[in-house]
Amino acid sequence: MRRVIVIGGGAAGMMAAISAAEQGAQVVLLEKNEKTGKKIYITGKGRCNLTNACEPEVFFQNMVSNGKFVYSSFYQMDNHSVMDFFERAGCRLKTERGERVFPITDHSSDVIRALNGQLEKERVKVCLHAPVAEILTAWEKESDGEGQSAKRAAGVKLCDGRIFRADAVIVATGGASYASTGSSGDGYRLAGQAGHTLKEIRPALVPLTVQEPWCRELQGLSLKNVSVSLRSGKKKIYEGFGEMLFTHFGVSGPLILSASSYYVKKFYNQPVRLSLDLKPALSEQQLDKRILRDFEEKKKCQFKNALDRLLPGKIIPVIVRLSGIAPEKKVCDISRQERAAVLECLKNFSMTITGTRGFEEAVITQGGVDVKQVNPSTMESKLVRNLYFAGEVLDLDALTGGFNLQIAWSTGRLAGRSAAGKERDPQDSTFPRE
């Protein structure tokens, strides 16, 4: 019976441990916290958007980093397999707008309970308060008999000095976001000790900071059904539609979090322009007619009081200021050129993005273990035999909507099965054909 150690009791780690045990391995799960699933508990604002019920091509379209690497693991456990897994484990699910999948109770604790139940069912030994100091390695001769030696994982040493021997070790320690949940970058240290290259880690799915001081005036304002585009000069970084929020430091909300992952990828902490179309459902000609109609009805009013049918009250003073039109000017005296300035403000409400908030506010981490040094068909290290990686510790990330947890389930499943010695079946229809 193969002995497998899994480091990390989050989504990827628990799935890896369950999967290895299902294949007959003797599994020990090491978790530094006082309980498993601590980060799962806060995902989706406590509701846990555990996957997305989209088609496979949509899943890969929502990958930001190294989507092709995930092909094998995704088809080992795709989104529908994840849904079946949790339903069978007693966690009933529902699908909401955007194909986002949640527990029917809206309680992330039910997801954790299902996972812990499966760990117990498969007789996985869970050790809490067990931070790992290092991965133990040994040298063994290559199977070709030519005298070559290769490094292999042989177990782990805990911070308290205890040693656990194993035939395989899986690192599933998460990233560096939400350090209070235990994601403090331990996996990067362990991977580095084993000789792995790390891609620079950066906060992703994170709020963005804005240079313009008027942004603070809009703090708390939530905008729905707006379009945003993020540009560096003429280069378009991101374009999307949805909901966003103004804060005391800049902008946040689902639309901005998605934009941030593309911003962080290539323009991290560089100034770029964020433009909002506040009325994306109307063309410029349609919006101009709408403005003209409102102005006609309020022609005797002051300009500052003529936009209340078009915009939330909080943003009107800022639009008035940016338009360059005197607030007290009578609407009937506004020229065509001035009306065009109002139109420009509504269709191209722009601000300067200067950077991101920190890891403590980031949903996920971008960067991590270089996937070029990991076998995508098994999740095994190409540098150290019997050492596997799963989840956010790898340089893999996606947009919001359940896609990042799907990465964790998929890579965890493949790492666990591989570590337990399960070979890929070429006849298995869940694998894509060459």
Secondary structure, DSSP 8 states (H G I E B T S, - for coil): --EEEEE--SHHHHHHHHHHHHTT-EEEEE-SSSSS-HHHHHGGGGT---EE---HHHHHHTEEE-GGGGHHHHHHS-HHHHHHHHHHTT--EEEEGGGEEEETT--HHHHHHHHHHHHHHTT-EEESS--EEEEEEEEEE-TT-SS-EEEEEEEEEETTS-EEE-SEEEE----SSSGGGT-SSHHHHHHHHTT--EEEEEEES--EEE--GGGGGGTT-EEEEEEEEEEETTEEEEEEEEEEEE-SSEEESHHHHHHHHHHHHHHTTS-EEEEEES-TTS-HHHHHHHHHHHHHHTTTSBGGGS-TTTS-TTTHHHHHHHHT--TTSBGGG--HHHHHHHHHHHH-EEEEEEEE--GGG-SEEEEEE-GGGB-TTT-BBSSSBTEEE-GGGBS-EE-SSSHHHHHHHHHHHHHHHHHTT----TT-TTS---
